[in-house]
Amino acid sequence: MGYTKNPRVMILIAAKHITTGPMKGILQLLKYSGQSEYIFHLFNFRLNQDCNADQFEYATLQHGIKTQFLYQGKCGYISLIRQARQFVRANDINIIQTHGYKPSIIGLFIKLQCGVKWICAMHGRTTENFKIRIYHMFDRFVQNFADRVVFVSKAERQRTFCRGGRNRIRIIYNAVDLARPAATSELKDSLRERMSISNHARVVSVIGRLSPEKGVDVFIHAFAKVAKSIPEAHAVLVGDGQERLALEAYIDSLGLRSRVHFAGYTETPGDFINASDLIVLPSRSEGMPNVALEAMALEKPVIATMVGGIPEIIEHGVSGLLVPPQNPAAIAEATKRLLRDPCLAKRLAKAGRSCVRKYFSPEQRAEAWFEMYRELLC
């Protein structure tokens, strides 16, 4: 096949917010698309054409990106596949790139019906409920038919069966722009003031979805030990999800209501990272957590569990501290160590930023995607 001038790439994602890990990566990629020969078309999903413009659409427009939509309607996937097929044929799409289980199903049918190249991006999995687990199982099956499968870490690749040789598989790490590592707001008042936390307090934050795989319950157990030893320590939980009510009840049972603060969902996680002394990732499972890279880029010390791609980001004792998963005692000891040793915390934070600058730049990540497109179209 000869190389096509100005190839067209259709990107499919199912996302409600632009702060999800996959969407952050897509925005980074599109930011550098002007330096490439590719023309991109970003698609998300809506229930029907009567839906008004939503937060996602407004947010992408602020980034200079126009999102198009596939409408599910009453016919579900039949309707989605038909609309995608019509767009691919009408616009001479060369590559379809999917992120998530719903896009993957459409990607498979478009590849079979239109003969375009298909790249399936596999991100970390969640375990929110039985339905979601079934979707992820199906996602892992259909990716076996993709021309390229992209994983965000070596660990994620190793735990996911994927037929085909090395040429079909790619590892492309997440990345962070050091100029603006995480979204921030222009609010004048202090986050600590809004949450009634003293400026003299030591703030330990967990940022992410409140779902079982994130291990927030493990962190709360650990923080109970920290709170007894360090009176000025406060915890902030940034995010929302199915576990919130259970976590609130757990906090009350431990008598920590005045020391643990729920911040809810945010579009500007950088505000909370900047307001924190320490970031903890107590996850039971992970792909390649953006929040770890963002905290390191903002020069904050990070404690994280040794799961998924985290050990590929953090070198223990050099650019952060690693602890075993589901081990509250280990998280507590690491937290107390960094809160009591500001010199160590500062050294780890500086090394973390240097690591992000060297290995996780968005320019390197974008070029890895562009090179894969060239391989597929040559």
LOVEXTOR-556517 format. One record per residue (C-alpha): residue number from 1; x, y, z. Coordinates in Angstrom, 3 decimals, decimal comma, m for minus. Example, Ala and Ser with C-alpha at 12.3 -4.5 7.8 and 13.67 -1.06 7.14 Angstrom:
2
i	px	py	pz
1	12,300	m4,500	7,800;
2	13,670	m1,060	7,140;
//
This chain:
378
i	px	py	pz
1	0,000	0,000	0,000;
2	1,410	3,409	m0,929;
3	1,575	6,132	1,690;
4	m1,417	8,469	1,708;
5	m0,875	12,233	1,782;
6	m2,585	13,835	4,810;
7	m4,074	10,600	6,186;
8	m7,291	10,913	8,180;
9	m7,632	9,412	11,652;
10	m11,012	8,928	13,342;
11	m10,690	8,792	17,150;
12	m13,536	7,239	19,131;
13	m13,822	7,660	22,901;
14	m16,630	7,250	25,401;
15	m16,032	9,938	28,038;
16	m18,126	12,284	30,172;
17	m15,223	14,491	31,207;
18	m11,947	15,653	29,690;
19	m10,119	14,843	32,932;
20	m10,141	11,062	32,345;
21	m6,732	9,551	31,631;
22	m7,556	8,487	28,048;
23	m9,031	11,894	27,211;
24	m6,003	13,738	28,591;
25	m3,849	11,649	26,273;
26	m6,046	12,418	23,269;
27	m5,925	16,163	23,961;
28	m2,141	15,954	24,150;
29	m2,008	14,088	20,851;
30	m4,274	16,576	19,109;
31	m2,234	19,473	20,478;
32	0,745	18,228	18,470;
33	m1,288	17,191	15,417;
34	m0,532	20,508	13,704;
35	3,105	19,454	13,534;
36	2,180	16,256	11,700;
37	0,677	15,323	8,355;
38	m2,449	13,803	9,896;
39	m6,024	15,104	9,958;
40	m7,956	14,059	13,058;
41	m11,692	13,651	13,718;
42	m12,679	13,252	17,389;
43	m15,942	11,449	18,179;
44	m17,793	10,854	21,430;
45	m21,239	9,341	22,085;
46	m24,657	10,733	22,916;
47	m27,956	9,046	23,607;
48	m29,823	10,967	20,885;
49	m29,725	14,114	18,790;
50	m31,969	15,997	21,227;
51	m29,154	16,162	23,791;
52	m27,882	19,678	24,409;
53	m24,232	20,675	24,285;
54	m22,612	19,287	27,421;
55	m19,603	19,911	29,627;
56	m17,420	17,650	27,495;
57	m18,217	19,539	24,296;
58	m17,611	22,947	25,865;
59	m14,337	21,767	27,432;
60	m12,935	20,416	24,173;
61	m13,908	23,625	22,379;
62	m11,835	25,522	24,931;
63	m8,898	23,433	23,724;
64	m9,670	24,416	20,125;
65	m11,104	20,984	19,286;
66	m14,530	20,360	17,779;
67	m16,042	17,095	18,946;
68	m18,455	15,196	16,704;
69	m20,957	12,684	18,033;
70	m22,427	9,288	17,271;
71	m26,025	8,981	18,494;
72	m27,112	5,719	20,062;
73	m30,885	6,131	19,694;
74	m33,234	3,184	20,033;
75	m31,161	0,867	17,834;
76	m28,056	1,012	20,006;
77	m24,919	m0,405	18,453;
78	m26,604	m0,958	15,084;
79	m27,173	2,776	14,801;
80	m23,691	3,671	16,083;
81	m21,965	1,343	13,615;
82	m24,059	2,633	10,722;
83	m23,189	6,275	11,490;
84	m19,507	5,479	11,923;
85	m19,445	3,511	8,654;
86	m21,076	6,396	6,770;
87	m18,557	8,884	8,137;
88	m15,569	6,654	7,365;
89	m16,643	6,146	3,754;
90	m17,699	9,761	3,147;
91	m14,448	11,186	4,538;
92	m11,905	8,633	3,290;
93	m10,790	7,709	6,800;
94	m7,548	5,715	6,812;
95	m7,278	4,762	10,493;
96	m9,831	4,317	13,265;
97	m8,430	4,623	16,798;
98	m10,557	3,474	19,733;
99	m10,379	4,071	23,488;
100	m12,749	1,988	25,626;
101	m15,017	m1,015	25,224;
102	m17,871	0,694	23,334;
103	m15,507	2,293	20,774;
104	m13,683	m1,049	20,393;
105	m16,865	m2,840	19,326;
106	m17,438	m0,176	16,669;
107	m13,789	m0,298	15,645;
108	m14,017	m4,029	14,985;
109	m17,060	m3,684	12,715;
110	m15,613	m0,683	10,844;
111	m12,404	m2,594	10,172;
112	m14,354	m5,578	8,817;
113	m16,844	m3,544	6,776;
114	m14,649	m0,705	5,472;
115	m11,176	m2,232	5,417;
116	m9,555	0,634	7,345;
117	m6,707	0,101	9,795;
118	m7,763	m0,184	13,429;
119	m5,735	0,782	16,500;
120	m7,184	m0,372	19,824;
121	m5,893	1,518	22,863;
122	m6,126	m0,486	26,085;
123	m6,224	1,482	29,331;
124	m6,405	0,351	32,938;
125	m9,570	m1,554	33,830;
126	m12,116	m0,805	36,544;
127	m14,204	m3,233	38,595;
128	m17,181	m1,024	39,388;
129	m19,800	m3,726	38,855;
130	m20,494	m7,003	37,077;
131	m21,707	m5,258	33,908;
132	m18,480	m3,250	33,576;
133	m16,371	m6,377	34,133;
134	m18,243	m8,149	31,320;
135	m17,635	m5,160	29,012;
136	m13,921	m5,264	29,767;
137	m13,806	m9,000	29,063;
138	m15,393	m8,374	25,667;
139	m12,950	m5,508	25,050;
140	m10,029	m7,842	25,681;
141	m11,496	m10,307	23,171;
142	m12,201	m7,913	20,295;
143	m8,755	m6,269	20,493;
144	m7,316	m9,497	19,107;
145	m8,634	m8,384	15,694;
146	m7,014	m4,930	15,748;
147	m4,049	m4,073	13,521;
148	m2,251	m2,513	16,490;
149	m2,934	m2,716	20,208;
150	m1,539	0,033	22,428;
151	m0,960	m0,472	26,147;
152	m0,086	2,277	28,613;
153	2,435	0,134	30,492;
154	4,402	m3,092	30,235;
155	2,519	m4,423	33,250;
156	m0,843	m3,844	31,558;
157	0,429	m5,685	28,488;
158	1,596	m8,647	30,572;
159	m1,736	m9,094	32,345;
160	m3,797	m8,928	29,135;
161	m3,731	m11,811	26,671;
162	m3,103	m10,484	23,188;
163	m2,467	m12,671	20,157;
164	0,134	m11,671	17,604;
165	3,818	m10,884	17,712;
166	5,783	m7,912	18,927;
167	5,097	m5,958	15,746;
168	1,397	m5,760	16,589;
169	1,827	m4,534	20,177;
170	2,967	m1,079	21,293;
171	3,680	0,356	24,731;
172	3,062	4,109	24,777;
173	3,325	5,677	28,201;
174	1,164	8,541	29,402;
175	2,856	11,932	29,421;
176	2,704	15,302	31,156;
177	3,396	18,770	29,834;
178	5,784	20,371	32,324;
179	4,520	23,828	31,352;
180	1,041	22,910	32,664;
181	1,124	19,467	34,271;
182	m2,456	19,510	35,584;
183	m5,492	21,717	35,069;
184	m5,825	24,551	37,576;
185	m8,485	27,167	38,221;
186	m8,219	30,920	38,685;
187	m9,912	30,935	42,076;
188	m8,469	33,485	44,443;
189	m9,440	31,850	47,728;
190	m7,319	29,109	49,233;
191	m8,491	25,508	48,929;
192	m7,442	25,031	52,526;
193	m9,725	27,883	53,574;
194	m12,662	26,374	51,683;
195	m12,158	23,027	53,416;
196	m11,461	24,632	56,820;
197	m7,913	23,302	56,942;
198	m5,269	25,379	58,710;
199	m2,353	26,725	56,682;
200	m0,100	25,008	59,218;
201	m1,667	21,589	58,579;
202	0,150	18,885	56,634;
203	m2,135	17,825	53,796;
204	m2,038	14,314	52,304;
205	m4,231	13,910	49,217;
206	m5,654	10,975	47,273;
207	m6,912	11,968	43,834;
208	m9,042	9,604	41,778;
209	m12,327	7,806	41,365;
210	m13,914	6,476	44,568;
211	m14,174	2,877	43,385;
212	m12,775	m0,368	44,835;
213	m9,673	m0,658	42,635;
214	m8,411	2,741	43,827;
215	m7,953	1,467	47,396;
216	m9,216	4,604	49,145;
217	m10,497	2,459	52,029;
218	m6,957	1,157	52,522;
219	m5,671	4,723	52,671;
220	m8,285	5,715	55,278;
221	m7,204	2,754	57,423;
222	m3,594	3,915	57,038;
223	m4,422	7,540	57,744;
224	m6,024	6,592	61,067;
225	m2,531	5,528	62,164;
226	m0,984	8,725	60,787;
227	m3,541	10,949	62,518;
228	m2,664	9,481	65,921;
229	1,038	10,239	65,462;
230	0,902	13,571	63,610;
231	m1,821	15,875	64,996;
232	m1,415	18,436	62,222;
233	m1,999	15,861	59,433;
234	m5,177	16,137	57,324;
235	m6,327	13,986	54,402;
236	m8,171	15,222	51,317;
237	m10,033	12,793	49,046;
238	m10,513	14,276	45,574;
239	m12,992	12,484	43,325;
240	m16,375	10,853	43,410;
241	m17,848	7,433	42,793;
242	m19,821	4,493	44,050;
243	m17,798	4,065	47,251;
244	m18,407	7,527	48,698;
245	m21,183	6,699	51,168;
246	m19,347	3,623	52,431;
247	m16,133	5,612	52,824;
248	m17,927	8,368	54,724;
249	m19,368	5,771	57,099;
250	m15,918	4,217	57,557;
251	m14,403	7,611	58,370;
252	m17,129	8,275	60,945;
253	m16,542	4,872	62,543;
254	m12,862	5,788	62,993;
255	m13,661	9,216	64,396;
256	m11,819	10,978	61,569;
257	m14,562	13,281	60,276;
258	m12,630	16,439	61,273;
259	m9,382	15,165	59,719;
260	m10,520	13,643	56,410;
261	m12,134	15,944	53,846;
262	m14,132	15,003	50,737;
263	m13,527	17,440	47,888;
264	m15,722	15,698	45,283;
265	m15,115	15,584	41,549;
266	m12,921	18,312	40,067;
267	m11,914	19,450	36,589;
268	m8,847	21,137	38,094;
269	m6,819	18,516	39,996;
270	m3,769	20,779	39,842;
271	m5,381	22,988	42,520;
272	m5,393	20,098	44,962;
273	m1,936	18,831	44,062;
274	m0,495	22,303	44,621;
275	m2,301	22,606	47,967;
276	m0,951	19,239	49,175;
277	2,266	18,301	50,929;
278	2,090	14,705	49,742;
279	0,163	12,631	47,176;
280	m0,738	8,993	47,878;
281	m1,900	6,405	45,352;
282	m3,205	3,432	47,395;
283	m4,507	1,545	44,337;
284	m5,234	m2,162	44,214;
285	m4,758	m2,060	40,421;
286	m3,609	0,537	37,893;
287	m2,670	0,986	34,273;
288	m0,503	4,106	34,101;
289	m1,878	6,713	36,552;
290	m1,772	10,273	35,247;
291	m2,065	11,685	38,748;
292	1,333	10,233	39,682;
293	2,970	11,925	36,692;
294	1,120	15,182	37,378;
295	2,186	15,246	41,029;
296	5,792	14,481	40,095;
297	5,755	17,205	37,436;
298	4,447	19,675	40,045;
299	7,316	18,598	42,311;
300	5,241	16,906	44,980;
301	6,449	13,720	46,719;
302	4,472	10,599	45,852;
303	3,769	7,378	47,720;
304	2,220	4,655	45,569;
305	1,488	0,947	45,621;
306	3,534	m1,469	43,534;
307	0,769	m2,329	41,064;
308	0,327	m2,004	37,304;
309	2,614	0,488	35,615;
310	3,465	2,426	38,787;
311	6,934	0,820	39,231;
312	7,644	1,852	35,617;
313	7,140	5,493	36,681;
314	8,561	5,602	40,207;
315	11,904	4,263	41,352;
316	11,613	3,444	45,042;
317	13,664	5,748	47,224;
318	14,752	7,834	44,226;
319	11,693	9,490	42,667;
320	9,086	8,407	45,227;
321	8,232	5,662	47,693;
322	6,618	2,341	46,731;
323	4,611	0,168	49,117;
324	2,819	m3,179	48,782;
325	m0,874	m3,011	47,808;
326	m3,561	m3,441	50,469;
327	m1,062	m2,738	53,232;
328	m2,282	0,097	55,479;
329	0,698	m0,234	57,829;
330	3,173	0,297	54,982;
331	1,267	3,316	53,658;
332	1,092	4,786	57,169;
333	4,823	4,353	57,794;
334	5,773	5,850	54,422;
335	3,431	8,793	55,006;
336	4,808	9,504	58,476;
337	8,342	9,200	57,146;
338	7,853	11,886	54,486;
339	5,846	14,220	56,717;
340	8,590	14,041	59,349;
341	11,500	14,315	56,922;
342	10,960	17,351	54,648;
343	14,483	17,041	53,204;
344	13,740	13,531	51,950;
345	10,351	14,632	50,633;
346	11,978	17,522	48,747;
347	14,690	15,267	47,271;
348	12,147	12,738	46,028;
349	9,971	15,502	44,583;
350	12,845	17,060	42,627;
351	13,907	13,669	41,274;
352	10,304	12,949	40,283;
353	10,086	16,104	38,193;
354	13,391	15,283	36,502;
355	12,106	11,800	35,692;
356	8,957	13,203	34,047;
357	11,007	15,680	32,011;
358	13,315	12,937	30,733;
359	10,956	10,025	30,067;
360	7,335	11,209	29,922;
361	7,178	14,205	27,603;
362	4,090	14,727	25,401;
363	6,336	15,323	22,367;
364	7,816	11,838	22,694;
365	4,377	10,340	23,176;
366	2,867	12,085	20,134;
367	5,770	11,007	17,928;
368	5,273	7,384	19,034;
369	1,661	7,567	17,813;
370	2,617	9,266	14,543;
371	5,291	6,647	13,856;
372	2,737	3,881	14,380;
373	0,369	5,542	11,890;
374	3,195	5,640	9,315;
375	3,893	1,928	9,808;
376	0,257	1,036	9,240;
377	m0,124	3,118	6,082;
378	3,126	2,212	4,335;
//
